[in-house]
Amino acid sequence: MHNWRLMTVTALLTVTSAVTQPTAQTAIAPDVIYINGNVVTVDRRFSTAQAFAVKGDKFSAVGTVTVIRNLAAPSTRVIDLKGNTVVPGFIDAHAHTITRKRDEVERVPLHDVRSIDEIVQCILDAAEAAAPGAWIVTTYIGEMPDAFHVPESLAEKRWPTRAELDKAAPNNPVYIPGARKWPHPSIFNSRALALLGITRDTTEARRERIVKDDAGEPTGLVYGMDQFNDASSLRAKLAPLLPKVSAAAQIASVKEAILENIAAGVTTLYEAHNTLPAFVDYLNTLRNAGDLKNRVVFAYELPSEKSLPDLDLWMKDRKDAQGTGTGDDLLRILGVTVSMDGATQFGAAMMNKPYLDPNGKLANGESDVTPEKLLGIARLAVKNDLRLNIVAAGDKAIDTAVSMLEKVNRETPITDRRWVVQHVQHPSRTNIARLKALGVVATTYSSVDYSKGAAIYVDRFPGQDDVWKEVVPLRWWIDGGVTIAQSTDGAHYRPMFTLWESLVRIDGRTGKSLMAPAKEITRREALELFTINGARVLMSEDRIGSIESGKLADFVILEKDILTIPVDEIRDTEILMTALGGKAVYGAVP
């Protein structure tokens, strides 16, 4: 088992250059060499090479074609890259791969529907195959990254009503969930409304809205039954009514999501938000079957609703996550996560100034984790030697997180523990500087401009003209010297899409750019955010994140050079092959 240690500053400064000359060690014949390529190493100098060698599961040498050919023995395979570009495997630092396809398991698919007639037909087909009284549960309508286009993309430009669903399934309760990334309504037919006890007189909980017709009767649309609204009594009531999904089916959905990942060039995941102990079992099941094709670093989401004494006991039981973690290069358990707030589009981000929630009401967001409780959690993390991740989206949440970390640091220094802040859509320059002083690293998600855009960061922030200019300010992070890693947050899981969007910051609804100085980065920086910076967040920069001798041979072969092609071509650049530990897990060299 590899000894996962933090690299010292000295070690970081003396990492072997990617362009190596043959030595007594590298002269051992490689298993395979790749030649005639454009190898973007993402080493400290961001150097390029023509070729590289692989021995076992590691890069054994990187350099010119002549140098690498001279290492080959008669038994060495020689693969001609034919000029194609090679980059390190992509590291998704906030992936949600384990749950990305959860909402599709054993559900009626509605992602591709284009009309209410199609929706009704899909439900009618499901009802004909279902037992009377059995729930019919669908996927949400539409598909990421463009799910925000519904219902406008439907032919009728509206949501279906309970009456339309009743015609398709009069004897079965029907539930169409809202998209997890956007505050769409949940939609029910009459049988489902009755089981939930929703009538014209039902009292709405905080941030809930039951849509009614002119006669005052529920139409079937209910807003606010989302994962960020813990106050939703209807959400709590619905959960036990729905059919249970087997662990085997959920594991199959994780396997499917991982296959999508490797087809997109993703080789490593950080799963550290909304995670459950059962997920480790899922991953181990896949591993034992030979189906874990992504490296995974996993942190447990702590049950923040518990009291501090109970959390202390809970942390003591997380022995596998203590210190620098347990596991190996394929699956490692490391640390715990506390979530301060939720998504801005759901009105859940804690902001210093009020903004409009999905129901058009001014609010500042909310959190069940008070500053005092966060301070207690951080102290317990120190006590139990657990690396702490803090999910904080809004500027008030980030202010609170930084202040509490500074208090803990004065008591027990944490600067060498490489704690993590996640999401951090609305940091200030001052907070970035304070996090730098604390040795904290960060993960974020620059594609929020595409999926949320002006509909959130302009329309929902009346009178606050700078919000859209400073959301996910990658330039500030880089200039501030904080390691910031790119992620997809389980929505835009293809790195080519996220790389493109990080360079253009386009609003997906309008096609207009939301670029501003705080967001501007170079292509080199965009690639580093998705590779070596992710490795640093995972405390794995001595193992992955760049193409260098001695590191694990995780790499991706691209059809185009994403550093030189027109920027809009990056989005659709094809992944020709993905390799994990030197073995092709997707595609092949053409």
N, C-alpha and C positions, 0 to 999 in steps of 0.2 A: 504494500500500500504506500502510495506516495506521501511523503511528509509535507503537508500543506503548511508552508510558513510564509510569513510576510517577507517580501524582498526588502532588504535595506536599501537606503539611498545609494550606497556604494555599489551594491549588486545591480541596481537599475542602470547605473552609469557605465557598467562594465559588461552589459549584455553583449554576447558575440554578435558581430555584424552579420547581416544576412548574406553578404557576398563573401564567401569563404574560399580559402585555398585548401587543397588536399593536405591532410596531416596524417600522422600515424593512425588516428582514430577514423577520420573520414575516408581513408584509403581502403577500409574494409568494404568489399564489394556491395553495393546497394542491391536491393531486390528489383527496383525499377528506377529508371531515370526518365524525366520529362524534358524534352529539348525543343528549341525553336519557338519559344513562347515569349510573351510580354508579361513577366512575372513581377507583379507589384507587391513587394515584400511587406510593406507597412512596418519596417524596422524603424529605429530611431532617426535614420536619415531619409526615410521614405524612398529607399533605393529600389531600382528595378534590376532584374536579372533576365538571362535568356533561358536558364534551365535550373533544374533542381533534382536531387536524388532522395529516394525514400528507402529506409532500411527498417523493417518491422513496421511499427506504427508511427515512426518519427521521420522528420526531415533529417537527412544525414549530411547534406551539402547543398549550397545554393551558389550559383555563379554563371560563368559563361558556358556555352555549348562545349568548347574545347575542354575546359576544366572538368565538367561533369562527365563527358564521354570518357575521359581518361580514368575515371573511377570504376567504370563498368567492367564486369567479368563476362565470360561467355554466357553465364546463366542469367545475367541481368536483362530484364525486359526494357526495351527502348520504345518510348511513346513520343511521337512527333506531335507537338501542339499546333503546328501549322500556323503560327503567328497569333493564336488566340490568347486572350488576356487571362491571367490567373491572379486571384486575390485570396486572402485568408478567408476561412469560413466565417460567415456572419454570426454575430453573437447578439441575440435579442435579450436585452437587459430587463425587460418587463413584458413577458411573453403571453401569459394566460393561455398557453397551449393546452394545458390540462383541462380547461373548461371551455375552450373556444368553440367546440362542436357539441358541448353538452346539451344545448337547447335544440339540437337536431335529433337526439337519440329517441328512436321510437315515436317520432312525431310526423304529422302530415306536412310535407314540404310545401311552403308557399313563397320561397325566395324568388322564383321566376315568374310569378303570376303578373298579368298585365291588366286585369279587370276584375270586377266583383263577380261577374259571371264565372270566371275561371276559379275564383275562390269558392264559390258555391258548389261548383262541380267537384272540386277536390274534396270538399267536406261531404258531399253526397256520396262519393265513391267510398270514403272512409266509413260513413254511417252504414252503408250496405254490408260492409264486412264486420261491423262491430256488433256486440251484443247489446240489446236494449238497456239503456241506463249507463252504459260504459262511457267514460269521458273520451271526447275527441279533442286532442291537443295538437296544435300545429306549431310550426316554426313561426317566427315573426314574418311580416310581409316585407319583401325587399331584401337586398343583400348588401353587406358592407363591401367596399367603403362608401356606397352610395345609397344606403337605406334611408337617408334623410330626404330623398326625392319623393317618397310616398307620403300621402296618398295622391299627390299631384301626378305621379307617373301612371296611376291607374286610369283606365279609360273614363271612368265616371268622376275622377278627381275628388273622391271622398272615400270615407271608410264604409265598410259594410255595416248594416244594422242588424239588430237581433232578429227582426222579422225575416230578413233575407236568410240568415243562418237557420232560423226555425224551419224554413221550407226544405232545407237540405237535410236537417237532422232534428226532426220534431221529437224523437224519443231519446236523444242523447244530449248531455250537456256539452257545449262547445266552448273552447277557450283558445283565443288567438292572442299570444303575449305581445307586449310592446317590445321594440328593439332594446337590447341592453345598453346600447351606446347613445340612444336618443330618446327623449321623452314622448314616444308615441303612446297612444292609449292601449290598454288591454281591452279585448272585445269578447263579449259573451252573448250566447243566445238565451232564450227565456228559461230553459231548464237550468242552465248554469247560474243565472241571476237568482233563481229561486233557491238553489242550494246554498248560495252565498248570503241569502237573506236580503238582497238588494231590492228595495221598493222605492216608490216615490217619496217615502218618508225617512229613508235611511240617512243617518247623520254622517257627514263626511269627516274623516280624520284630517290631520294637518297635511297639507300639500296634496290631498286627494280631491278629485272632482268627478262627480257622477253626472254625465251628460244626459239631459232630459229633452223630450220633444215638447211641442207647444201645449200638449195636454198635461205636462208634468210627469210623464212616465219615462223611466230609463230607456235610452236607445240601445244600450248594450256597450257603450263606450265608457271606460273608467280610466281617468288619468291618475297617476301617482302611485300605481302599484309596482314600483320599481325597486331595485335592490338598494337604492340609496335612501329610501323612505322607511326607516324603521318604525315610524309612527303609523304606517298603513295597517289598520286593523283588518282590512279586506285581504291584503296580501298574506297576513298571518293566518287568516281563516281558509284561504284557498290552498295553501301548501299541503295540508294533510288530506285534502280531498282528491288531489291528483294521483294518478297511478304511479307507483314506485318504479324507478328504472333500476334494473339489475346492475351489480358491480361489473359483470362481464360485458354488458352493453356499454357502460361508461368507459371501461378499459379499451374496448374496440374503438370508441370515439377518439380517445387519446392517440391510439395507434394511427388512425386516419389523419388526425391533425399533424402528427409528426411526419407522416409521408408527404403531406403538403409542404411542411417546412423544408425538408431536404430537397424537394423539387424546386423550392425557391432559394436554395443556397444557405439556409440556416443550419448551423452545426451545433450551436450551444444555446441553452436557455437559462435565464434566471427566473425561477418561479418563486416569488416572494410576496405575493399579494393575494388575498382571498384564498389561502391555501389551507387544506385540512390534513390531518394525519393520514386519513385514508388514501390520499393522493400518493403517499410514499409507497403504499401497498400496490397501487396501480402501476407505478413506475417499476417496481421490483418484479411484478408479474410480467411486464413487457420485457424487461431485461432478461429474465430467466427463459423467456421464449425466443430470445434473439431479436426482438422487435423494437428495442430502444435504440433508435438510430440518431438521436440527439444526445449530446452531453447535457446533463441537467444539474444545476446547483439550486437547492431547495431550502427555503426558510419557512418556518411555521408562522402562520398568522395567529397572534395571541388573542384569546377571548377577552377583549378589553372591557366587557360588561362585568367581569368578575371583580371582586374586591382585591386590593393590593395583597393582603395575606394569602388569598386563594391563588393570585397570579404568581406569588413567590413559590408556592407548592407546584404550580403548573410548570414554571420555568425549571425547577429542580428536576422534574421528570423529563426534560428535553436534553438529556445527557448527550444524545447523538448530535445535537446542534451546537454544543459548547465549543469554546476556543476557536480554532481554525477549522472546525467541522470534522466530520467522519465520512468515510466512503473512499471513492477512488476517482479516476479520471472520467468515468462515465456517469456516476451518480454520487453527488456529495450533498450532505445535509449540513447547513451552516446558518445559524442565527434565527432570529425571530422578527416579526413585523407587527407594528401597531399602526392602525389607520386613523389619522386625525379627522379627515373630512372626505367628501366625495366629489363628483363631477360637477363642473360649473353649469353645464346644460340642464342638470336636474335641480339646480338651485342649492346644491349641497356643499359647494366650495365655500370655505370661511374667508370672507373678504372684509377689509377694514371699512370700505364704503359700501352702502347697499346697492344691490342690482336686482333686476327683475327675475323672479323665479318662473317656472313654466306656466304658471297661472297668471302672470302679469303683476304679481305683487312684489313690492320692494322688500328685500330681506338681505341679511348678511351671511347666509349659510348657517350651518350648525354642526356641532360635534358632541358626541357623548363622552369624549375624552377631554376633561378639563386640563388646564395648564398644570394644576397640582397633581393630577393623576398621571399625566405624561412624565412629570418629574419623577414621580414614584416608580413608574415603569422603567425609566432610564436607569435609576439607581438599582433596581432589581436586576436589570440586564448586566450592569457592572458586577454586582454581587455574584450572579450566577454564571459569569464569564460567557455571556451570549452577545454576539454581534447584533446590534439593533438597527432595523430598517424603520423609517418613519415615512408614511404616506401622507403628504401634505400638498394640496393643490392651490388653495387660495393664499393671498399675501398674509392674511391674519394667521392662518394655520402655520405658514412658514415662519413668520415672526415668533410665534409661540414655540415652535420646535427649536429654533436657533437659541432662543433665550434659555429654554430648559436644558439644552445640551451644554451651554456655557456654564450653567450652575453646576451640573454634574462634573464637568471638566475641572472646575475649581476644587471640587472635593476629591476626585480621582481622575487623573489625566486620561483622556480617551483618544488623544491625538494619534496614537499608533494602532488604533483598533479598526480603522477604516469603516466606521459606521456609514450608513446610507440614508439619503433622502430620496424619495421617489415621487414621480409626477411633477411636482414643483413648477406648475405652469406660470405662476405669478411671483417670481422672486424679485427682490430689489438688488441693486449693485452692492449695497451695504450688507445684505444678508449673504450674498455670495462670498464677499470678503471674510465675513465672520465664519462661514462654513469652511473656507480655506484654512483659517487659523486653527480650526478644530480637527483638521485632517479628514473631514467628511467627503465622501464621493456622492455622485448623484446619477439618477437615471431619469430620463424624460421622454417625450413623445412629440416630435415636431409636426406630425401630421394632423394635429388638432386644427390647424388653419384650414385644411381640406375638409374635414368632417364637421367642424363646428362653425368656423369662419365668421363672417360679419353678422350672421343671424344670432350668434351668441356674443361675440366680443365687441360688437358695435351696438346692435339693437337692444341687447339686454343691459347695457351699461350707459344709459342716457346721461349726457353731461360729462362723461369720463372719456375724453377723446384719445388718451394715450394707451388705453388698455390693449387694444388690438395691436399696437406697435410694439408692445413689450411682452406679449404672451410667448412663453418658451423662448427666451432670448439666448440662443446658443452662443452668439458672439460675446455676450457678457460672461458666460461661464468660461469660455475658452480664454478670453483675455484675463479673467480673474484667477486663472491657474488651478481651477477645480476640475478634477476628472469628471467629465460628464459623458454618459453613455446613451446611445440611441436605443429606442425600443418601439414596439408596435402596439402595445397595450391590447393585444388580442384581436385587433380589428383589421388593420392593414398589414397582414403578416408577411407580405412579400417585401424583402429588403429593397428591391429595385424601385418599387413604388415609393417607399419611405426615403430612400436616397434622393430620388428626384424631387419629392415634395420638400425635403429639407433645403434644397437649393433654390426653389422657386416660391414656396409658401403660398400656393394658390388656394383660393376659396373654391371648394368643389361645387357649390351651387351656382356661382356666377362666372367662374373661370377667371376672375380678376385676381391679380397678385395682392397679397397682404404683406409683402416684403417691407422691411424697415431696417434701419442700421443695426438695431439690437439683434436681428435675426441672421444677418449676412455671414455666411461661412464659405470656405473654398471647397472644392471637390476633395482635396486631400483630407481636409478636416472632417468632411462628411463621411468618408470611408474610415477614418480613424475612430470616429464615434461609434461605428458599427462593428469594429473589430478589436483593436488593441485596447481601446478605452473600456469596452465591455469586459475584456479579460482583467483589467485592473480592478473594476468593480467587484469581480468575482474572486479577487486575490489569486488569479491564475495567470498573470502575465509572463511567468517563467515557463508556462506550459502551452498556452494557446494565444491566439490574437495576431500573430504575424508569421510570415514564412521565413524561419530561421533554423539553422542547424541545431538539433537537439530538442526542438519543440514538436508536439504532436502534429502529425501531417493532416491537418484539417484545411482543405482548400476548395475553391470553386473555380471552375473554368467558364468564362463568359464568351458569348459570341461577338461582343464588341468591347472596345476599350472605353470604359465609362469615364475615364479622365480626360478624354479628348473629343468624343462624339458630341453633336449638338445636345444640349441638356435635356430637351424633351424626348430624345431617344432613349435616355437612361431608363425611363419608366417601363418600357417594353423590352428591354434587353433580355435575351434568352439565357437561361442557365443551361449550359451543355452538360456539365457534370458536377456533382458534389461528392467530395471524398471526406471520410471521417477516419482518422487514424490510418491514412494511406489507402484505404479501401473505398472503392466507388459504392456509394449508397444510393445514388441516383444518376441516371444517364451514363454517357460514355464519351470518350474523346472521338470527335468526328473523323 
